[in-house]
Amino acid sequence: MQTYAGEDHARAEMAEVCRLAYGRGYICGTEGNFSIRLTENVVLTTPSGSCKGRIQPEQLVLTDLMGNCIDGNGRPSTELKMHLTAYKLRPDVKAIVHAHPTVAVGFSVAGLSLSQCVLPEVVCALGHIPIAPYATPSTDEIPESISPYLRQHDAIVLDHHGALTLGTDIWDAYYKLETVEHFAQTLLVAHVLGGPKPLYSSQVKKLIAICDVYGFRQPPDAARLVTAEFSTPDPE
């Protein structure tokens, strides 16, 4: 069977990220699915029904962009469809993480937004974090629910389900997952203490202007971030 450039390294890194996500409690049991795009048409992904905390590099599966298995003893996850949809819409994306971070998912279960501009690091790295409408897991409803958000967002919360983060490599995707959950934890504390106070619009503008200093692209919907929907209007 053909071996692709960088495949061994990708297998080792994905197994490490899987174990880290499991150890951090972002997934449990056999939850979650991870993928790396090796070539234009070949994806390395986690097999269905496997505990990601115990996954070994040789257990990972190769598929094409249609989800057909190219190599591997296991079946790819039934939720691979959302990964493949993202790869088709975002050629710049090389890796994807799907997990179930407790606090971020809890916000969606409670019907609370994660889109407010509260933490400078999140504004620069992710813009705002939308919550995609509820969709039945492992069905075509999932890629349909996230498709409207994929072109403009690298982090999406799936209502009552989990989070999807996109990256230039598997570590970039994983770090974005950590950012989402850390942000949700901070917002939870803010709600307990009386409610979050979003940054002023002028403060958000300044953050957007320095995104490149940190190596981030400006959020595609940057103009919306300075509206009352996401930030606090400047005092008169």
C-alpha positions as CSV (number, residue, x, y, z in Angstrom):
1,M,0.0,0.0,0.0
2,Q,1.3,3.5,-0.9
3,T,2.8,5.6,1.8
4,Y,2.3,9.3,1.5
5,A,4.8,12.0,2.2
6,G,4.8,12.9,5.9
7,E,2.4,10.1,6.8
8,D,4.4,8.5,9.6
9,H,4.9,11.9,11.2
10,A,1.2,12.8,10.8
11,R,0.2,9.4,12.4
12,A,2.4,10.0,15.4
13,E,1.2,13.6,15.9
14,M,-2.5,12.7,15.6
15,A,-2.1,9.9,18.1
16,E,-0.4,12.3,20.5
17,V,-3.2,14.9,20.1
18,C,-5.9,12.3,20.6
19,R,-4.3,11.2,23.9
20,L,-3.9,14.8,25.0
21,A,-7.6,15.7,24.2
22,Y,-8.7,12.6,26.1
23,G,-6.5,13.4,29.1
24,R,-7.9,17.0,29.2
25,G,-11.4,15.6,29.3
26,Y,-12.5,17.1,25.9
27,I,-13.7,13.6,24.9
28,C,-14.5,10.4,26.8
29,G,-15.1,6.7,25.9
30,T,-15.0,6.4,22.1
31,E,-16.1,10.0,21.5
32,G,-14.5,12.5,19.1
33,N,-12.8,12.3,15.7
34,F,-9.7,13.9,14.2
35,S,-8.2,14.2,10.8
36,I,-5.2,15.4,8.8
37,R,-5.3,16.2,5.1
38,L,-2.2,14.5,3.7
39,T,-2.7,15.4,0.0
40,E,-5.4,17.1,-2.0
41,N,-7.5,13.9,-2.0
42,V,-6.2,11.8,0.9
43,V,-7.2,12.2,4.5
44,L,-5.8,10.4,7.6
45,T,-8.5,10.0,10.3
46,T,-9.4,8.2,13.5
47,P,-11.4,4.9,13.2
48,S,-14.9,4.5,14.4
49,G,-15.5,3.1,17.9
50,S,-12.0,3.6,19.1
51,C,-10.9,5.2,22.4
52,K,-8.8,8.1,21.3
53,G,-7.0,8.0,24.7
54,R,-5.5,4.7,23.7
55,I,-5.2,5.1,19.9
56,Q,-2.0,3.9,18.2
57,P,-0.6,5.4,15.0
58,E,-1.1,2.2,13.1
59,Q,-4.8,2.2,13.9
60,L,-5.5,5.4,11.9
61,V,-7.3,5.1,8.6
62,L,-6.8,6.6,5.2
63,T,-9.7,7.8,3.1
64,D,-10.3,9.8,0.0
65,L,-12.4,13.0,0.0
66,M,-15.5,11.0,-0.6
67,G,-15.0,9.1,2.6
68,N,-14.0,5.8,0.9
69,C,-11.4,3.8,2.8
70,I,-8.0,3.6,1.1
71,D,-6.1,1.8,3.8
72,G,-6.7,0.7,7.4
73,N,-8.4,-2.1,9.3
74,G,-11.0,0.1,11.0
75,R,-14.0,2.0,9.6
76,P,-13.7,5.8,9.5
77,S,-16.0,7.7,11.8
78,T,-19.5,8.3,10.7
79,E,-18.9,11.9,11.5
80,L,-16.0,12.2,9.0
81,K,-18.6,13.8,6.7
82,M,-18.2,17.1,8.4
83,H,-14.5,17.0,8.1
84,L,-14.7,16.3,4.4
85,T,-17.2,19.1,3.9
86,A,-14.7,21.5,5.6
87,Y,-11.8,20.3,3.4
88,K,-13.8,20.8,0.3
89,L,-14.9,24.4,1.3
90,R,-11.5,25.4,2.8
91,P,-8.4,24.4,0.8
92,D,-6.3,26.2,3.4
93,V,-7.4,23.8,6.1
94,K,-5.0,20.9,6.7
95,A,-6.4,19.4,9.9
96,I,-9.6,19.2,11.9
97,V,-10.5,18.3,15.5
98,H,-14.0,17.4,16.7
99,A,-14.5,16.9,20.4
100,H,-17.1,17.4,23.2
101,P,-15.6,20.1,25.5
102,T,-17.9,20.2,28.5
103,V,-18.3,23.9,29.2
104,A,-18.5,25.0,25.6
105,V,-21.2,22.4,24.9
106,G,-22.9,23.4,28.1
107,F,-23.3,26.9,26.8
108,S,-25.1,25.6,23.7
109,V,-27.3,23.3,25.8
110,A,-28.3,26.4,27.9
111,G,-28.9,28.4,24.8
112,L,-26.1,30.9,25.7
113,S,-23.8,32.5,23.1
114,L,-20.1,32.2,22.9
115,S,-19.9,35.0,20.4
116,Q,-19.3,38.0,22.6
117,C,-16.0,39.9,22.3
118,V,-14.6,39.4,25.8
119,L,-11.1,38.0,25.7
120,P,-8.5,39.8,23.5
121,E,-6.8,36.5,22.7
122,V,-10.0,35.0,21.4
123,V,-10.9,38.0,19.3
124,C,-7.5,37.9,17.6
125,A,-7.4,34.1,17.2
126,L,-11.0,33.2,16.4
127,G,-13.1,36.3,16.0
128,H,-16.4,35.1,17.4
129,I,-17.5,31.5,17.9
130,P,-20.8,30.7,16.3
131,I,-23.2,27.9,17.4
132,A,-24.5,25.9,14.5
133,P,-28.1,24.8,14.6
134,Y,-28.8,21.4,16.2
135,A,-28.3,18.5,13.8
136,T,-28.5,14.7,14.2
137,P,-25.0,13.3,14.8
138,S,-23.5,11.0,12.1
139,T,-26.1,12.2,9.4
140,D,-25.9,14.6,6.5
141,E,-27.7,17.1,8.8
142,I,-24.3,17.9,10.4
143,P,-22.4,19.0,7.3
144,E,-25.5,21.0,6.2
145,S,-25.7,22.7,9.6
146,I,-22.1,23.8,9.7
147,S,-21.6,24.7,6.0
148,P,-22.8,28.3,6.3
149,Y,-20.1,28.9,9.0
150,L,-17.1,27.1,7.5
151,R,-15.8,29.8,5.2
152,Q,-15.5,32.4,7.9
153,H,-14.8,30.5,11.1
154,D,-12.1,28.2,12.4
155,A,-14.1,27.2,15.5
156,I,-17.7,26.3,15.5
157,V,-19.8,24.9,18.4
158,L,-22.4,22.3,17.4
159,D,-25.6,22.8,19.3
160,H,-26.1,20.2,22.0
161,H,-23.2,18.2,20.6
162,G,-19.6,19.4,20.5
163,A,-17.0,21.6,18.8
164,L,-15.3,21.6,15.5
165,T,-11.9,23.4,15.0
166,L,-10.0,23.8,11.8
167,G,-6.2,24.4,11.5
168,T,-3.1,24.6,9.3
169,D,-2.0,21.4,11.1
170,I,-3.3,19.1,13.8
171,W,-1.7,21.1,16.6
172,D,-3.2,24.4,15.3
173,A,-6.6,22.7,15.2
174,Y,-6.1,21.3,18.7
175,Y,-4.9,24.6,20.2
176,K,-8.1,26.3,18.9
177,L,-10.1,23.6,20.7
178,E,-8.3,24.5,23.9
179,T,-9.0,28.2,23.3
180,V,-12.7,27.5,22.8
181,E,-13.0,25.6,26.0
182,H,-10.9,28.0,28.0
183,F,-13.0,30.9,26.8
184,A,-16.2,29.0,27.7
185,Q,-14.8,28.4,31.2
186,T,-13.9,32.1,31.6
187,L,-17.4,33.1,30.5
188,L,-19.0,30.6,32.9
189,V,-17.1,32.3,35.8
190,A,-18.1,35.7,34.5
191,H,-21.8,34.6,34.5
192,V,-21.5,33.4,38.1
193,L,-20.0,36.7,39.1
194,G,-22.8,38.8,37.6
195,G,-22.4,38.5,33.8
196,P,-19.7,39.2,31.2
197,K,-18.9,42.7,30.0
198,P,-17.9,42.7,26.4
199,L,-15.1,44.9,25.2
200,Y,-15.9,48.3,23.8
201,S,-16.1,48.5,20.0
202,S,-13.0,50.7,19.8
203,Q,-11.1,48.1,21.8
204,V,-12.2,45.4,19.4
205,K,-11.1,47.6,16.4
206,K,-7.6,47.9,17.9
207,L,-7.4,44.1,18.4
208,I,-8.4,43.4,14.8
209,A,-5.8,45.8,13.6
210,I,-3.0,43.9,15.4
211,C,-4.0,40.3,14.5
212,D,-1.0,40.0,12.1
213,V,1.3,40.8,15.0
214,Y,0.4,37.5,16.5
215,G,0.4,35.6,13.2
216,F,-3.4,35.5,12.9
217,R,-5.5,36.4,9.9
218,Q,-8.1,39.1,10.5
219,P,-11.5,37.5,11.1
220,P,-13.4,37.5,7.8
221,D,-16.4,39.0,9.6
222,A,-14.4,41.6,11.4
223,A,-16.8,44.4,10.6
224,R,-19.6,42.6,12.6
225,L,-17.4,42.3,15.7
226,V,-17.5,46.0,16.4
227,T,-21.4,46.1,16.3
228,A,-23.6,45.9,19.4
229,E,-24.3,42.3,18.6
230,F,-20.8,41.3,19.8
231,S,-19.2,44.2,21.6
232,T,-20.2,47.1,23.8
233,P,-20.8,50.5,22.0
234,D,-18.4,53.1,23.1
235,P,-19.7,55.6,25.7
236,E,-20.9,58.9,24.3
